[in-house]
Amino acid sequence: MTLDPFYLIVDDVAWLPRLLPQGARLVQLRVKDRSTAETREQILRARALCAAHDARLVVNDYWELALETGCDFVHLGQGDLDGADIPALRRAGVSIGVSTHDEDELERALALAPAYVALGPIWPTLLKQMSFAPQGLERLGLWKRRIGDIPLVAIGGLTPERAKQALTAGADSACVVTDILRAGDPDGRAREWVDATAPWRAFTADYTGARVVPSPNYGERLRPISALILHYTGMPTPESALALLRSPAAEVSAHYLVEEDGAVSQLVPESRRAWHAGKSFWAGETDLNSASIGIEIVHPGHDDPRPYPPRQIAAVAALARDICKRHGIVAQRVLAHSDIAISRKVDPGEFFPWDALAQAGVGLLVPPAPVGDDAGLAAGAAGAAVTALQTQLAAYGYAVPRHGRYDDDTQKAVAAFQRHFRPARVDGRADASTLDTLQRLLAASENDT
């Protein structure tokens, strides 16, 4: 289940005609001290209003009335769980969100396979006196690691700015009551909440089968999509990589993350400019963030250059093939991060199986020529042979000067080429094997249109 990152709680249905038009799409009706008849009427009206605005209604506490009125979502506190008929709710297809404050309550909630887990109060709250101290952002991150894919709701003392912090820390949705209901301009404050949480709002995946895990790190795309860039995460776990790619402070993201088991997550819509390429260049283009789609592949990197699992590579190939087909990306422009940032990056590494992708119809590759023992061109060389090498590398797309001197930039471009197309030896020397492979690759690229 995916929750909207803005979770509005109201104490009376009368708020909804005002606040639903401001963009609230997840609403909890928390009615207190009303008769059963009044509460039933409140729920029925809220159900109709939410349906009219394509919003999801959650009924707090009154699970029997939720069943009676045909509602499909309830929120239960720990005390409410004691008397609730959980099997009846399950038979009716009603989703259940559960409040938690400590480890024991979390264990109890998880045993119910909840639709979400709420943790609070994160900050001191004005709504009611709490017997629990503020949980803080660190506990949010711990809870999220514990519950995995189950949505985590942060509640207690939140403002729009604090909501951003909570979502960054690991919450999937941020609850608000008093910050809106007691505001001088509740309508305007609700719009502030909608805007503040927008970067975490779910979108429809561009790739069938991808799980949407929104990252706030993106911008407006300024170029047509013409390239696909592959990266490795260079981090020990998929969780740490995902946390980094979703952290506003990190200012980095990618459109997709592919885990070792082949699971695909989409963080940024393809229509948006993800922040994955950094300072880069390819074939005259310097804004590769705007001109490309980025795939991060979970792998520890050169610190542990182990093989990429076949299941992961199969998932990368299927995703890449789909992206290239939909956007008309030619094989020559399926690139490594190291191809476009020769001075900064070495991922996805010379141990990445580009041949497996090529066999799946992704990317341009020619069989590399066997490595010999010739010295080849190297640092300090100069003349027509170096100019010819530089011209060929530049013709394929690399950022390399064409002045006839085998300088540091030329050596880095050769190493980047080797890492992708002649990985048996990556030393930055243009030996006969490298030159032969480059020439045949250029010839093959002439047919890649």
C-alpha positions in Angstrom: 0.0 0.0 0.0 1.1 3.5 -0.8 0.0 6.4 1.4 -0.1 10.1 0.5 2.7 11.9 2.4 0.2 14.4 3.8 -2.1 12.7 6.3 -4.8 15.1 7.6 -6.7 14.4 10.8 -9.9 16.2 11.5 -12.2 16.2 14.5 -15.4 17.0 12.5 -16.6 16.3 9.0 -17.4 20.0 8.7 -13.7 20.6 7.9 -13.7 18.5 4.8 -15.6 20.8 2.4 -12.8 23.4 3.1 -9.7 21.2 3.3 -10.3 18.5 0.6 -10.3 21.1 -2.2 -6.8 22.3 -1.0 -5.3 18.9 -2.0 -5.8 16.6 1.0 -5.9 13.0 -0.3 -5.5 11.0 3.0 -7.9 11.9 5.8 -8.6 10.5 9.2 -11.9 11.3 10.9 -11.3 11.3 14.6 -14.6 12.0 16.2 -14.9 12.2 20.0 -17.7 12.5 22.5 -20.6 12.1 20.0 -23.6 9.8 20.1 -23.5 6.8 17.9 -26.1 8.3 15.6 -24.0 11.5 15.3 -20.8 9.6 14.7 -22.5 7.4 12.1 -23.7 10.5 10.2 -20.2 12.1 10.4 -18.7 8.9 8.9 -21.3 8.7 6.1 -20.8 12.4 5.2 -17.0 12.0 5.3 -17.2 8.9 3.1 -19.2 10.7 0.5 -17.0 13.8 0.5 -13.7 11.8 0.3 -15.1 9.8 -2.6 -16.0 12.9 -4.5 -12.5 14.3 -4.1 -10.7 11.0 -4.7 -9.4 11.0 -1.2 -8.9 8.0 1.1 -10.9 8.0 4.4 -9.6 6.4 7.6 -12.1 6.0 10.4 -10.5 6.4 13.9 -11.5 3.9 16.6 -15.1 3.2 15.5 -14.4 0.0 13.7 -18.0 -1.3 14.0 -19.5 1.8 12.4 -16.8 1.6 9.7 -18.0 -1.9 8.9 -21.7 -0.8 9.0 -21.1 2.2 6.7 -18.9 0.3 4.2 -15.7 2.1 4.9 -12.5 0.2 4.1 -9.9 1.7 6.4 -9.7 2.1 10.2 -7.0 3.4 12.6 -6.8 1.7 15.9 -4.8 2.7 19.0 -3.3 0.0 21.2 -6.3 0.2 23.6 -8.8 -0.1 20.7 -7.1 -3.4 19.6 -8.3 -5.1 22.7 -12.0 -4.9 21.8 -11.7 -4.9 18.0 -12.9 -7.9 15.9 -9.9 -8.1 13.7 -11.1 -11.2 11.9 -14.4 -9.4 11.0 -12.4 -6.5 9.7 -10.2 -8.8 7.6 -13.2 -10.6 6.2 -14.7 -7.3 5.1 -11.4 -6.3 3.4 -10.8 -3.4 5.8 -7.3 -2.1 6.1 -6.0 -1.4 9.6 -3.5 1.2 10.7 -2.0 0.9 14.2 -0.5 3.4 16.6 2.8 2.4 18.3 5.0 4.1 20.9 7.5 1.4 22.0 9.0 -1.9 21.0 6.2 -4.1 22.6 3.5 -2.1 20.8 5.4 -2.4 17.5 5.6 -6.2 17.9 1.9 -6.3 18.6 1.1 -4.2 15.5 3.3 -6.2 13.2 1.6 -9.4 14.3 -1.6 -8.0 12.7 0.0 -7.3 9.3 -1.1 -3.7 9.4 -1.7 -1.4 6.4 0.6 1.1 8.2 2.3 1.6 11.5 2.1 5.0 13.2 4.8 6.2 15.5 4.5 9.2 17.8 4.8 11.7 19.2 7.8 12.7 17.1 7.8 16.1 18.7 5.9 17.5 21.7 2.2 17.7 20.8 -0.5 20.2 21.7 -3.4 17.9 21.0 -3.3 15.8 24.2 -1.1 15.0 27.1 1.1 12.0 26.2 2.6 9.5 28.6 5.4 8.9 26.1 8.4 11.2 25.6 8.9 12.6 22.1 10.3 9.8 19.9 12.6 11.9 17.7 13.8 11.4 14.1 16.3 8.7 14.9 13.5 6.5 16.2 11.6 7.0 12.9 14.6 5.7 11.0 14.9 2.7 13.3 11.2 1.9 13.0 11.4 2.1 9.2 14.3 -0.3 9.1 12.3 -2.7 11.4 9.0 -2.6 9.4 10.5 -2.6 5.8 7.8 -2.1 3.1 5.0 -1.4 5.6 4.2 2.3 5.4 5.3 4.3 8.4 3.3 7.3 9.6 4.9 10.0 11.8 2.6 11.9 14.1 2.9 14.5 16.9 4.0 18.1 16.8 4.5 18.3 13.0 4.7 21.4 10.9 5.4 21.5 7.2 9.1 21.9 7.8 9.1 19.1 10.4 7.1 16.9 8.0 10.0 17.2 5.5 12.4 16.1 8.2 10.2 13.2 9.2 9.8 12.0 5.6 13.5 12.3 5.1 14.2 10.3 8.2 12.1 7.4 6.9 8.4 8.2 7.4 6.1 7.5 4.4 3.4 9.9 5.6 3.2 12.8 8.1 0.1 13.4 10.2 -1.2 16.8 11.1 -4.0 17.9 13.4 -3.5 21.2 15.3 -1.0 22.8 12.9 -3.9 23.1 10.4 -7.1 23.1 12.5 -5.8 25.8 14.9 -4.1 27.9 12.2 -5.3 31.4 11.5 -5.8 30.4 7.8 -6.5 26.6 7.8 -7.0 26.5 4.1 -3.8 28.2 3.4 -1.9 26.1 5.9 -3.3 23.0 4.2 -1.9 24.2 0.9 1.5 24.7 2.6 1.4 21.1 3.7 0.5 19.8 0.2 3.4 21.8 -1.3 5.8 20.8 1.4 5.1 17.1 1.0 4.8 17.1 -2.8 8.3 15.7 -3.5 7.4 12.5 -1.6 4.0 12.1 -3.3 3.6 8.8 -5.2 3.4 8.7 -9.0 2.5 6.1 -11.5 5.6 3.9 -12.3 6.8 4.3 -15.9 8.1 0.7 -15.8 5.6 -2.1 -15.2 6.6 -4.0 -12.0 8.6 -1.2 -10.5 7.8 -0.2 -6.9 7.4 3.5 -6.5 9.6 4.9 -3.7 9.5 8.7 -4.3 12.7 10.8 -3.9 12.4 14.6 -3.4 15.7 15.0 -5.4 14.7 16.0 -8.9 14.1 19.0 -11.1 12.7 20.1 -14.4 14.0 18.1 -17.4 15.6 20.6 -19.9 16.6 18.2 -22.7 14.9 15.4 -24.6 15.9 11.9 -23.3 18.7 10.5 -25.4 20.9 8.4 -23.1 20.7 5.7 -20.4 23.4 5.8 -17.7 24.2 2.9 -15.5 25.8 3.3 -12.0 26.6 1.1 -9.1 25.6 2.3 -5.7 29.0 1.7 -4.0 27.2 1.1 -0.7 27.0 -2.0 1.5 23.2 -2.4 1.5 20.2 -1.5 -0.6 18.7 0.3 2.4 21.6 2.6 2.8 21.6 3.4 -0.9 17.9 4.1 -0.9 18.2 6.4 2.1 20.9 8.4 0.4 19.0 8.6 -2.9 16.0 10.0 -0.9 17.8 12.4 1.4 17.4 16.0 0.5 20.7 16.8 2.1 22.5 14.4 -0.2 21.2 16.1 -3.4 21.6 12.9 -5.3 19.0 10.5 -6.9 18.3 8.3 -9.9 15.2 7.2 -11.7 15.6 3.6 -10.8 17.3 1.3 -8.2 17.8 -2.4 -9.0 18.5 -4.7 -6.1 20.5 -7.9 -6.1 17.4 -10.0 -6.2 16.1 -8.1 -9.2 13.6 -5.9 -7.4 13.2 -2.6 -9.2 12.2 0.6 -7.4 11.5 3.9 -9.2 12.4 7.0 -7.3 11.9 9.8 -9.9 9.4 10.0 -12.8 11.2 9.6 -16.1 9.7 13.0 -17.1 11.8 14.6 -14.4 15.5 15.4 -14.2 17.1 13.1 -11.6 20.4 14.1 -10.1 22.6 11.1 -11.0 25.2 12.2 -13.6 26.8 15.2 -11.9 29.4 17.1 -13.8 29.6 15.1 -17.1 30.1 15.1 -20.8 29.1 13.0 -23.8 29.2 13.8 -27.5 28.9 17.6 -26.8 26.2 17.3 -24.1 27.1 18.7 -20.7 23.7 18.3 -19.0 23.4 14.6 -18.9 21.0 14.8 -16.0 18.5 16.4 -18.3 19.3 14.2 -21.3 19.4 10.8 -19.7 17.7 8.3 -17.4 19.8 6.9 -14.6 19.8 3.4 -13.1 21.5 2.7 -9.8 22.5 -1.0 -9.4 23.0 -2.2 -5.9 26.6 -3.3 -5.6 29.4 -2.5 -3.0 31.7 -1.3 -5.8 35.4 -1.6 -6.2 35.9 -2.2 -2.5 34.3 -5.6 -3.1 34.3 -6.2 -6.9 32.2 -9.4 -6.7 30.1 -10.5 -9.7 26.8 -9.0 -10.2 24.1 -11.6 -9.6 22.5 -13.0 -12.8 19.0 -12.2 -11.5 20.0 -8.6 -11.0 21.5 -8.3 -14.4 18.4 -9.9 -16.0 16.3 -7.2 -14.3 18.6 -4.4 -15.4 18.6 -5.7 -19.0 14.8 -5.9 -19.0 14.4 -2.4 -17.5 17.0 -0.9 -19.9 15.5 -2.6 -22.9 12.1 -1.1 -22.0 13.5 2.4 -21.4 15.4 2.4 -24.7 12.4 1.2 -26.7 10.0 3.8 -25.2 12.4 6.7 -25.6 14.2 5.7 -28.8 17.6 5.5 -27.1 20.2 4.1 -29.5 22.6 1.4 -28.4 25.6 3.7 -28.6 24.1 5.9 -25.9 23.7 3.2 -23.2 26.6 4.3 -21.1 28.5 3.8 -17.9 28.8 6.6 -15.3 32.5 6.3 -15.9 32.1 7.0 -19.6 30.5 10.4 -19.0 32.6 11.5 -15.9 36.1 10.2 -16.8 37.9 12.2 -14.1 35.5 11.3 -11.3 33.8 8.0 -11.7 34.7 4.3 -12.2 31.2 2.7 -11.9 29.6 0.4 -12.7 33.1 -1.0 -13.0 35.2 -3.2 -15.4 33.6 -6.2 -13.7 30.1 -5.2 -14.9 28.8 -7.7 -17.5 28.2 -5.5 -20.5 28.3 -8.6 -22.7 25.2 -10.0 -20.9 23.3 -6.8 -21.6 24.4 -6.8 -25.2 23.2 -10.4 -25.6 19.8 -9.2 -24.2 19.7 -6.4 -26.9 21.0 -3.5 -24.7 24.0 -1.4 -25.6 26.6 -1.5 -28.2 29.5 -3.8 -27.9 32.1 -5.6 -30.1 34.3 -8.5 -29.0 37.4 -7.0 -27.5 40.7 -7.7 -29.2 43.0 -10.0 -27.2 45.4 -8.1 -24.9 49.0 -8.3 -26.0 52.3 -7.2 -24.5 52.9 -4.2 -26.7 53.6 -0.9 -25.0 51.2 1.1 -27.1 50.6 4.8 -26.7 51.0 6.2 -23.1 51.7 9.3 -21.1 54.3 11.5 -22.7 53.6 10.4 -26.3 52.8 13.0 -28.9 52.2 13.3 -32.6 49.8 12.1 -35.3 49.1 8.7 -33.7 47.9 10.4 -30.5 45.8 12.9 -32.5 44.1 10.0 -34.3 43.4 8.3 -31.0 41.9 11.4 -29.5 39.8 12.0 -32.6 38.4 8.5 -32.5 37.6 8.7 -28.8 35.9 12.1 -29.3 34.0 10.7 -32.3 32.5 8.0 -30.1 31.6 10.6 -27.4 34.3 10.9 -24.8 35.5 14.2 -23.4 39.1 14.3 -24.7 41.2 17.0 -26.3 42.6 16.7 -29.8 46.0 18.4 -29.5 48.2 15.4 -30.2 49.6 15.1 -26.6 49.0 12.0 -24.5 48.0 14.0 -21.4 46.2 13.1 -18.2 42.7 13.7 -19.8 43.6 11.4 -22.7 44.8 8.7 -20.3 41.6 8.9 -18.3 39.5 8.7 -21.5 41.4 5.6 -22.6 40.9 4.0 -19.1 37.2 4.8 -19.3 36.9 3.2 -22.7 38.8 0.1 -21.5 36.6 -0.2 -18.4 33.5 -0.5 -20.6 34.8 -2.1 -23.9 38.1 -3.8 -23.2 38.0 -4.6 -19.5 40.7 -7.3 -19.4 43.3 -4.6 -18.6 42.4 -1.1 -17.5 45.6 0.9 -17.5 45.0 4.0 -19.6 47.5 2.9 -22.2 46.3 2.7 -25.8 47.8 -0.6 -26.8 47.0 -2.5 -30.0 44.1 -4.3 -28.4 42.5 -1.0 -27.3 43.0 0.7 -30.7 41.6 -2.3 -32.6 38.6 -2.5 -30.3 37.9 1.2 -30.6 38.1 1.2 -34.4 35.7 -1.7 -34.7 33.3 -0.1 -32.2 33.3 3.1 -34.2 32.5 1.1 -37.3 29.7 -0.7 -35.5 28.3 2.7 -34.2 27.8 3.9 -37.8 25.0 1.4 -38.1 23.5 2.3 -34.7 20.9 4.8 -35.8 
